[in-house]
């Protein structure tokens, strides 16, 4: 959907009608209101990292500050999780390694060329 005409102006108004990829035309206010309603109804879970040297009391203070700032509410169970930074860093690295292994499984071929192992296996299967 194009939100505005592609005129070369610094400030542009939104189009009154938006056209979806399927060609259907929608009022822009209807599209944005429904999208915002959807976002409002979603329950986001916040994960806040703190230094590993922090005590439980320090973590509790941080939790209270988050509530006072209005980032979360106590009415939504498990809306906020406070975790230690090293734990998050470790999980992030483990996730990244797993993603790289899955996406980039390479072997070195003749002339030191990198060959995607999955494509190499497919090519070998095609030769049979």
KEDREN-323676 format. One line per 10 residues: number of its first residue (from 1); their letters; for each residue x, y, z of C-alpha. Coordinates in Angstrom, 2 decimals, decimal comma, m for minus. Example, Ala and Ser with C-alpha at 12.3 -4.5 7.8 and 13.67 -1.06 7.14 Angstrom:
<recs>
1) as) 12,30/m4,50/7,80  13,67/m1,06/7,14 .
</recs>
This chain:
<recs>
1) xxxxxxxxxx) 0,00/0,00/0,00  1,30/3,41/m0,93  0,53/5,76/1,94  1,10/8,97/m0,01  1,67/10,19/m3,53  5,28/10,14/m4,60  5,50/13,88/m5,13  8,78/15,57/m4,30  7,58/17,55/m1,30  8,96/17,67/2,21 .
11) xxxxxxxxxx) 5,54/17,20/3,84  2,94/14,91/2,38  m0,59/14,05/3,41  m1,76/10,48/3,62  m4,01/9,25/0,84  m7,70/9,09/1,73  m7,91/5,67/0,06  m5,28/2,93/0,16  m5,04/0,13/m2,39  m4,07/m3,33/m1,13 .
21) xxxxxxxxxx) m1,88/m5,68/m3,15  m5,00/m7,56/m4,23  m6,39/m4,32/m5,71  m9,06/m3,76/m3,07  m9,45/m0,15/m1,99  m9,77/0,82/1,70  m10,31/4,09/3,57  m6,98/4,99/5,16  m8,63/5,88/8,48  m10,24/2,42/8,64 .
31) xxxxxxxxxx) m6,88/0,69/7,95  m5,00/2,63/10,62  m7,75/2,46/13,25  m8,05/m1,32/12,87  m4,25/m1,75/12,96  m4,00/0,35/16,12  m6,86/m1,58/17,74  m5,04/m4,81/16,99  m1,80/m3,52/18,53  m3,66/m2,25/21,59 .
41) xxxxxxxxxx) m5,16/m5,69/22,22  m1,81/m7,46/22,02  m0,06/m8,32/25,25  3,61/m7,66/24,91  6,00/m9,32/27,29  8,87/m7,10/28,36  12,26/m8,55/29,18  14,51/m6,15/31,03  18,14/m7,05/31,56  20,11/m6,00/34,61 .
51) xxxxxxxxxx) 23,73/m6,55/35,68  24,43/m9,95/37,24  25,79/m8,30/40,39  22,41/m6,77/41,24  20,66/m8,06/44,35  17,03/m9,18/44,45  16,25/m5,87/46,17  17,80/m3,92/43,29  15,80/m5,99/40,78  12,64/m5,27/42,80 .
61) xxxxxxxxxx) 13,36/m1,53/42,69  13,77/m1,70/38,92  10,45/m3,53/38,66  8,74/m0,79/40,68  10,26/1,91/38,48  9,00/0,11/35,36  5,46/0,07/36,81  5,67/3,75/37,83  6,88/4,67/34,34  3,80/2,95/32,92 .
71) xxxxxxxxxx) 5,73/0,48/30,78  3,83/m2,47/32,26  0,91/m3,06/34,57  0,55/m5,48/37,46  m2,86/m6,56/36,10  m1,22/m8,53/33,27  0,50/m11,65/34,62  4,14/m12,10/33,56  4,10/m8,79/31,69  7,66/m8,07/32,83 .
81) xxxxxxxxxx) 10,58/m10,39/33,33  13,81/m9,08/34,79  16,80/m11,23/33,87  20,53/m11,02/34,27  22,49/m9,64/31,29  24,93/m12,59/30,99  22,01/m15,01/30,73  20,48/m13,02/27,88  23,82/m12,65/26,12  24,39/m16,40/26,31 .
91) xxxxxxxxxx) 20,94/m17,21/24,94  21,36/m14,67/22,16  24,70/m16,14/21,11  23,36/m19,69/21,23  20,40/m18,65/19,07  22,66/m16,87/16,59  24,99/m19,88/16,30  22,03/m22,20/15,68  20,68/m19,84/13,00  24,05/m19,60/11,28 .
101) xxxxxxxxxx) 24,53/m23,37/11,32  21,08/m23,86/9,81  21,37/m21,12/7,17  25,05/m21,41/6,24  26,09/m25,00/6,09  29,15/m24,80/3,82  31,98/m27,11/2,87  35,16/m26,18/1,06  35,32/m27,59/m2,47  37,97/m27,72/m5,14 .
111) xxxxxxxxxx) 40,05/m24,55/m5,55  39,02/m23,55/m2,00  35,51/m22,57/m3,17  32,79/m22,48/m0,54  29,94/m24,79/m1,46  26,60/m24,75/0,30  26,34/m28,25/1,75  22,58/m28,48/1,19  22,92/m27,58/m2,52  25,89/m29,94/m2,83 .
121) xxxxxxxx) 23,81/m32,80/m1,42  20,95/m31,95/m3,78  23,35/m31,93/m6,75  24,79/m35,29/m5,71  21,28/m36,73/m5,43  20,45/m35,41/m8,92  23,49/m37,19/m10,33  22,16/m40,58/m9,24 .
</recs>
